[in-house]
Amino acid sequence: MNFSLPLLAPLLGFFGLFCAFAIYRSIRRRPAGEGMIADIAGQIHNGAMVFMRREFTILVLFAVVVGGALAFKDPYESFAFFLGAICAGAAGFIGMYTATKANVRTTVAAHEEGAGEALRTAFFGGSIMGLTVASMGLVGVGGLFLFFGRSEADIHIIHGFAMGASLVAIFFRVGGGIFTKAADVGADLVGKLESGIPEDDPRNPGVIADNVGDNVGDVAGMGSDLFESYCNAQIASMAIAATMGAAMVSELADSSFSLLFLPLALTSTGLLCSLAGMLLVRASAGKDPARALRTGTLGASVLFILAAYGIMSLLGIEPAVWFCVLCGSVGGVFIGLATEYYTGGRPMRDIAKSSQTGVATVMISGLAMGMQSVVIPLATVAAILLITSELAGLYGVGIAAVGMLSTIGITMSIDAYGPVADNAGGIAEMGGLGKKTRDITDSLDEVGNTTAAIGKGFAIGAAALAGLAIIAAYINVIRSRYDDFSLQLGDPAVLTGVFIGGFLPFLVSSVTMNAVGSAAGEMIAEIRRQFREIPGLLDGEAKPDSARCVDIATDAALKRMFLPAAIAVFSPVLVGFAFGPETLGGMLVGALLGCVLLALMMANSGGAWDNAKKFVEQGNYGGKNSDAHRACVVGDTVGDPLKDTSGPSMNILINVMAIVALVIAPLL
């Protein structure tokens, strides 16, 4: 094997980290405001850091237990596990840290320089998260491949990296989701509905916690979510390639090494294409924000698809595999467009219209829309599975997932842009910077809501394909030890697993929804207490105790994230060793379908309720403080934990369960 070729991946990863650091330096040189603006931004940043430090303390203990147990199986695999956890944790922390520095600078740019510069600041503030996620994946997976990819017998060691990344993802996503929605629901219900004060009003004690939550949930949480899928897709494709027969290898490539290295070659190329897309956004920032972001995303995707063909030609890989990459990339666009339509198009406006007849019709129309919205994404995933498996077998499924995720650098940048713009608007409102500044930040935030909805749809589709690839790798690993292994629907053991896997997503969704409800109850009680007991607070003559609300949300999130994590990590172990590999395989299939269906329905319903509320706030159907608005606020409040806590948890659940199953497969 040519040692220099695999070296390119980690080197490009370090180059990506250097670019992220250079962007961070340029962001830090921008003016950060002073006085009240600087104080508000400091509270948001400090609140986020407090939450992350406490979460890392708990995460380290959990990781030591799991990694220590893994050491008995293979010390090298345990090392890879800890490396995966460190890379995922570092990516989430760096992205969130920089987002809480970029938010106030976006506010100042909007106030002093206008919309174009504010867009650049917000986007490049988010791009640090995108570049760090992509680069950390290349450094970690590429570094391990450099040493353990030389022998097909050692590829299983890299599985530990995916397991470490998945463990961090479930803590970040679930913990961050509980935090952000507890604060959001509490601030909205008491502030908007009970007290009649605007969103992001500085008199509301829950507003700082709400802005903190945007960062810990939608930056660190989403980053860890996509980092997990990004790494898992690569590692699953390698695992499939390592267990392929010589006949299949000869049909697809000149050597097995080419198939093993291809996932890293594609993601390395995707990083460079993402950087090119970021330059396109910068050049287009003076135009319409939505058009600028779309130009960068589509430009990076087109460049990647063209470059991927050249890479495969150099590696001696058949064009059929390139078509799998094309299917994954185009499929990701289809899923994103479907999500955009349901959460921001006519279905969303129909929900807003139904608010004229009350809360009940808002809830009914939102749920109906969410159920309908699963059709196009699921059909897209099914088409990708059918086409790619026909072209290149199970390896084609894995490569399609890699193709969808290779330009994660710019995809994650645009997703992280949303919380930065949202925070910028909150700081502008609390700092009293006036209508002109708020109009600019609102326009950026409106685009951010759309990108966030598209990002959630993309993340679900990516998780589905990554999960499929890992399940395929699991089947291949078991089959390499037992030639007659198969998952037959007529086998009671398999069907038992399907039913077990089917109820687990509902169980985890229930746990996370209840966690948000309980935490929001504590937040509501605290906000009411402060309004009642702090003299002059509602009149603007006194300051709220925002730190207390941050503490409540932090405590609630950290206490309630253990059970979902335990279910995800230990259920495959219990089922696998108690009932065997057939039942475990069936459980993964049932869980995959249940997770994807629930994730899409919850994310799209929640996103549509949120945008319907904003549509009414723009002056439609009576505008703010009308009966229609109050009905939409209730819908949005119910939708918040669906789209930002329980829905995203499904992405993590299926990937954690699948990667744990892959790691324990040789022991079954």
N, C-alpha and C positions, 0 to 999 in steps of 0.2 A: 504493500500500500504506500502511496506517495504521502509522506508525513507532512509536507508543506501545504497540501491542499486543505486538510482539515484545520490547519493552523489559521486559515483565513477567517473562519467564523468567529473565534474568540477575539482575534485582532480587530475585526470590524465591530465587534461588541464594545471593545474599549474605545474605538473611534467614535461610536455613537454616544458613549458616556462623556467623552471629551466635548462633543457638540452640545450635549445637554448642559454641561457645566458652563460652556461659553455663552449659551442662551441665558442661563441663570445669572451670570455676571452682568449681561446686558440689561436684564430685567431689574437687577438690584441697583443699577446706576440711574434708573428713572426716579423722578421725585415721588416720595411716599406720603406727601401731605404733612400737616402738622396740627397741633391742637387736638380738637375733638375727633377729627378724622383719624389721626394717628392713634389716638387712644382706643377708638372702636376697633380698628384693625389689629391693634395689640391684644385686645381681649379675645378676638376670634382666633388669632394665632396661638395664644397661650392656652386657650381652651382645647384646641386641637392637639397641642403637644401633651397636655395633661392626660387626655384620653389615650393617646398613642403609647405613652410611657407605661400607663397602668395595663393596657392591653398586652404590650410586649412582655411584661412581667408574668402574666398568666400564661401567655403563649409559650414562653420559654419552658415553663414547668411541664406543660402538656407535651411539647416537642421532645423533651428529655425522656419522658416515659415511653413515647412511641418509638423514638430513635433508639433508645436503649434496648427495647424488645426486638427491634429489627437487627440489632448488632448480633444477636444469637443466630440469626439466619445467615447473615453475610456482613462482616465488618465494613467492607467497601461499599455495600449498598446502604449501610447506615450512614457512612460518610457522605454519600450522594444525597441522602435524605436531609441531613443538616445543611448541606450546601444549597439545596433547593429552598429550604425554609429561609435561609439567610438572604438569598437572592430575591425571593418574593417579598420578604419583609422590608428589605432595603429599597426595593422599587416602590412599594406603597408609601413608605416613610418619606423618601425623597420627593415623590410626586406631590404628596399632601403638604409637605413643608414649603415647597416652592409655590404651590397654589395659594397658600395663605400669605405669601409675600406679593404675589402678582395681583391679588384682588384690589387692594387699595391703590396700587399704581394704575390699574385700569380706571378706577374712579377718578383719579387726578387727571389722567390722560383725557377722559371724556369731558371733564370740567374745563381743562385749559387748552386742549389741542383738537378736540372734535372726535367724530365717530371713527374715522379711519385709523388714527393712532390708538384709540381705545380698543378697536378690534385686533390690531397687531399685538398689543400688550396682552390682552386676554388669551388670544390664540397661542402665542409663544409661551405664556405662562402655563397653559395646558400641554404644550408640546414637550415640555421637560418630562412630564409623566409618560407621554407616548414613547419618547426616545429611551427613557430609562427602562420601561417594560420590555421593549424590543431588545435593547442592548444587554440587559441582565440575562435574558433568555439565551442570547447567543454566547455570552461569556460562560454561563453555567452549563448548558447542554453541550455547547461546542467544546468547552474545556474537558468535560468528561468523555466526549466522543474521541477527543485527541488521544486519550490514554486507554480507554476501554472499548473504543469502537474498532480497534485493530483486530480484535478477535470476536467472531460472532458469538462465541460462548460467553463472552463477558458483557454483552449488550444489556443483560438483565440488571446489571449494576446501575445503569442510568435510570431504571424505573424508580429507584429510590428518590431521585431528584424530583420527579413528577409528584411523588407522594408528599414530599416536603412542601412543594409549592401549593399543593391542594390543601394541606392542613392550614397553612397561613391564610389561604383564600377563604376558607369557611369561617375562620375567626374574624377576619377583616370584613367580609361581606355581611355576615349575620350580625356581628357586634356593631359595625358601623350603621347597618340598616335599622337596628333597634334604636340606636342613639338618635339618628336623624329624624326618624318618624315620631318618636316620643316627643321630641322638641317641637317638631312641625305641627303635629296634631294639637298639642297643648297650646302653642302660641296662636294658632288659627281659631280654635274654638273659643277660648277666653277673650282673645284680642278682637277678632273680627265679629263674631256672632254675639258674644255677651256684652262687650264693652263698646263695640262700634268704632274701634280705632283702626287706621289703615294697616296694611301689611308692612312689616319692617319699621313700625313706629318705635322710637327709642323709649317710650314709656312702658313698653311690653317687656317684662322680665325674661320671657322665653325667646326673644329675638336673637340674642347673641348665641344661645345654644342652637337655635335653628340654623344660623349661618355656620357654626362649627360643624353641625351635622352634614351640611352640604359637602364639606371637605372630607370628613372621615367616612361618609357613606358613598358619595358619588365620585370621589377622586381615588382615595386609597382602596375603597371597596370594589369599585368597578375595575381599577387597575389590577388588583389581585385576581379578580374574576377572569379577565382576559389573559393575564399572564399565565394562569393555570391552563386555560384552553390552548394557548399558544405553545406552551412547552409540551403539554400532553399530546397534541396532534403530532408534533415532531417525534416524540419518543415512541408513540404507538406505531407510527409508520416505520421507524427503525426496527421495532420489535417484530412487525409483520415481515419485513424484508429478511430479518435474521432467521426466520423459521420457514421461509419459502423453499420449495424444492428446486433442484437444479434446472428442471425442465421449464418451470415458470420463470425463473430468473433469465434464462436464455431467450425467452419470448419477449422480455421487456427491456433488457439492457445487455451491454457487453460483459459486465461483471457484477457480482453481488455488492461489491464496494460502492458502485455507482448508485445503486438503489438505497444502500444504507446512508450514504452521504447526501443524497438529493434533498431531504427535508432541510438540512442546514444550509445547503446551497441556495434553496429558494428563500428561506427567511433572511439570509445575508443579503441577497439581491433586494428583497422587500424593504430592508432598512434603508438602502441607498435610494430606492424609489420613493420612500416616505420622505426622505430629506428633500428630494426634488419637488415633491408635492407641497412641502412647507414653503419652499421658495415661491411656488405659484400662488399660494395664499398671500404671502407677503406682497407680491407684485399686484395682486387684485384687491388688496384691503381697502383701497379708496372707493371701491364700487359697493354694490349691495352686499351686506355681510353673508347672506345665505348663498349668493352666487360665488363669492370668493371661496367659501369653505367647500362648496361642491366642486369647484374647479380644481382645487388641490386634491380632493379625494379621488375624483375620476381620473385626473391626470396621473396620479401615482399608480392607480390600478391598471391603466392602459400601458404605462411604461413597464410595470411588473410583468404583465402577460407577455409582452413582446420580448422582454429580457429573459423570461423563463424558457422560452423556446430556444434561444441561443445557448443558455446554460445546459439544457438537456442534450443539445447537439454535441457540445463539448464533452459531456460525460458519456456519450454513446447510448443514450436512452431513447426508446422508441417514441414516435409522436403520440401514440395512444395515451401515454402518461401525461403529456402536455395537455391533452384534451381534458384529463381529469382536473388539472390545475385550473383550466378555463372554466369548467363546470363549477368548481368551488368558488371562484372569484365572481362569476356572473350570478351564482345562487345567492351569495352574500348581498349583492346589489338588489336582487329581487325581494329578499326578505326585508331589507331596509326600506325599500319603496313601499311595500305592503304595510309595514308598521307606520310609515309617515302618512299614508292615506287614511288608515283607521284612526290614528290619534290626532291628525291635524286637518283632515279633509271633510267630506260631506258627513260621514258617520259622526264625527265630533260635533258638527253643527246641528245635527239632528238631536243629539243629547242636550245641547244648549237650548234648543227649541222646546224640548220636553220639560224644561225647568219652569215653563209658564204654568204648568198644572201641578207643580209641587215636587217634593222630595221623592215620593214613591216612583213617579214616572222617570225621574232622573236615574234612579237606581236600576229600574227595570231595563231601560234603554241601554245603559252602560254595560250591564251584565250581558245582555243579548249581543251587543256589538263585540264584546270581548270573546264570546263563544264563537261568533262567526269569524273573527280575525285569525283563528288558528288554521283556517283552511289553506290559504295560499302558502304560508311558510312551511306547513307540514307537507303539502304537495311538492314544494320545491325540494325539501330534504329527501323525500321519497324518490323524486326524479334523479337527484344527484346520486343517491345510493344505487338506483337501478342502472344508470348510464355508466358510472365509474366502475362498478363491479363487473359489468360486461366488458369494459375496455381493459381493465388491469386487475381484476379480482379484488380481494380485500385490500390489497395495497393501494389500489386506486381510490378507495374510500378515504384512507388516511391521507393521501396526497391531496385530495379535494379539500379536506379540512385544513391542511397546511396552506394551500392556495388561498383559501378564504381569509386566513389569519396572517399571511406574510407581510401585508402592509399595515400591520397593527400600529406601527409608529405613528402614522397620520390618523388612523381610525381612533386610537386612544387619545390623540391630541385634540381632536375635534370634540370628543366626548368630555374630556376634562375641561375644555374651554367653557362648557355650560355652567358648572359650579363657580368658576372664576367670575364670569359675567353676572351670575345671580348674586354672588357676594358683593360685587362692585355696586349693583343697584341697591342692595341693603345698606351699604356704607354711605352711599349718596343720600338715601332717605334719612338715615339716622343722623347724618352730619348736616342736614339742612342745606344741601348745595343747590336747591332750586329746581324748577320744572325742566329747564333746558337740559341740564345734566342728566336728570332722571329719565327724560325722553330718550336720550342716547343709550343709557344703560338698559332701559326697558327694551329698546329695539335689539340690542345684543342678547338680552336675556330671552326674548321671544325666539330668536334663532337657536339659542342654547337649549330651549325646551324641545324644539324639533330635533336637534342633534342628539339630545339625551334619549328621546324616544326611539330614534333610529338606532342609536348605540345599544339600547336594551334589546331590540329585535335582533341586531347583528350578534350580540353576545349570546343570545339564546340559540340562534342558528349555529354559531361556532361551537357552543357547548354540545349541541346535538351531534354534529359531525365528529367532534373530538371524542365524545362518548362512544359513538359507533365504531370509531377506529380503535379505541382501547378495548371494547368488547371483542372486536375482530382479532386483536392481538391476543387477548385472553384465550379465545377459542383455539388459535394457532399454537399457543404455548402448551395447552392441555393436549391438543391433538399430536404434538411432537413427542409426547410421552406415551399416549394411548391412541393408537392408530384408529380404533373404532369409535372414538369419542364424537358425538354429535348432539345437537339440541333438537330433539324431535317433539313437535307439538302433541303427539299422541302419548308421550312419556309422562306419567303422573308426577314424577320428580321435577320435570321441567315446568309443568303447569303449576305445581305448588310454588315454585320459585317466582313464576310470573305474577301470581296473586300476591305473594309477599312483597315483591317489588312494586306492585301497583298501589298498595296502601301506604307505603313509606313516604312518598311525596305529600300525601294528604296529612299524614301525621306530622311531618316537619313543618308544613304550612300552618297547621293548627297551632303548633308550639310557638312559631315565630309571630303569628298574628296575636295570640294571647299575650306574648311578651310585650309587643307594642302597646296593646290595650292597657295592660297593667302599668307599664312605665308612663304612658300618657296620662293615666289617672293620677299618678303621683305628681306629674308635671302640672296638670290642671289645678290640683289642690294647692300647690305652691304658688302659682301665678295668682290665683284668687286670694290667697292669704296676703300676698304682697300688695295687691290692689286695695285690700281691706285694711291692712295694718300700717302701711307706710303713708303717713300724711302727705298730701299734695302730689302723690305719684301720678294719678290720672290727669291732674292739672298741669303736669310738666314742671312742677316746682321741686321735685325730689328725684333722685336716681334709683333705679331698680337694683336689686341684688342679683345680677346676672350670673355671677359665679355659682350661686346656690343651684340655679337651674342646670348649669353645666354639670355640677356634681351629681345631681339627681339622674340626669340622662346617662352619665358615665356609669354610675353604680348599677342602674337598671340593665344597661347593655352587657356589662361584664358578668353579672349574675346569671343572665338568661341566655347566654350564647353557648353554654356548656352542653346542654342536652341535644340541640341540633348537631353539634360537632360529634358528640359521642355516638349518636345514631348513625351518622354518615361513616364514621371510621370503623365502628365495631360490628355493625350489622352484616357486612360481607364476611367477616371473620367467623361470626357465630353460625351463619347459614352454611358457609363453605365447609367448615370442619364438622358441623353437626349432620348435614344432609348430603354433602358431596358436590363435585364440580358441576353436575347437570343442574341441580337446584340453584346453585349460585349463578350459573349462566342464565337460567330463566329469570331469576330475580333482577339481574342487570337489564334484561330486555324489558321487563315490566316497569322497572323504575325509569328507564330511559323514556318510554312513551308517556308515562304519567308526569314526569318532570317537564318534558317539553310542552305538553298540552297545558298544564297548569301555569307554567312560566309565561307562555304567550298570552293566555287568557287574562291572567292577573296584570301583567305589564301593560297590555293594550287597554284594558278597562281603566286602570288607574291613570294612564297617560291621557286618555280621552276625557275622563272626568276633570283632570287638571286643566287641560286646554279649553274645555267647555266653560269652566269658571273664568278663565282669562278672556274668553270670547265675550262673555256677558260683561265683564269689567271694562271692556272697550266701548261700552255704551249700547250694546245690543240687548233687547228684551228688558229694558228698564235700567240697565247699568248697575253700578255699585249700590249696595244697601237696599236693593229692591227685593221683592219676594223671590224672583227668579235667581238672583245672586245668592241669596241665603240657601236656596235649594242646591245650587251648584257647589257651594262651600261644603255642605254636608257630603255630597258625592265625592268631592276632592279629598275630604278628610278620610272617608272610607277607602278611597283608592290609593292614598299615600302608602300605607303599609303593604298593599298589594303590589304596587309597582316598584317600590324601593326596598322592601324587606323580604317578604315571602316569595315573590316572583324571582328575584335574583338568586335567592337561596337555592332554587331548583337547579340552576346552572352548576352551582358548586356541588350539590348533593350527588348528581349523577356522575360527575367526574371523580369525586372523592371515592365513591363506592366502586367505580370501575377500576381506578388505579390501585386501590387496596386489593381488589380481586386479582389484578394482574401480578402484583407483588407476591401474593401468597399462592398463586397458581402452582408453582413447582412443588409446594408442600402438600397439595391436596391429593 
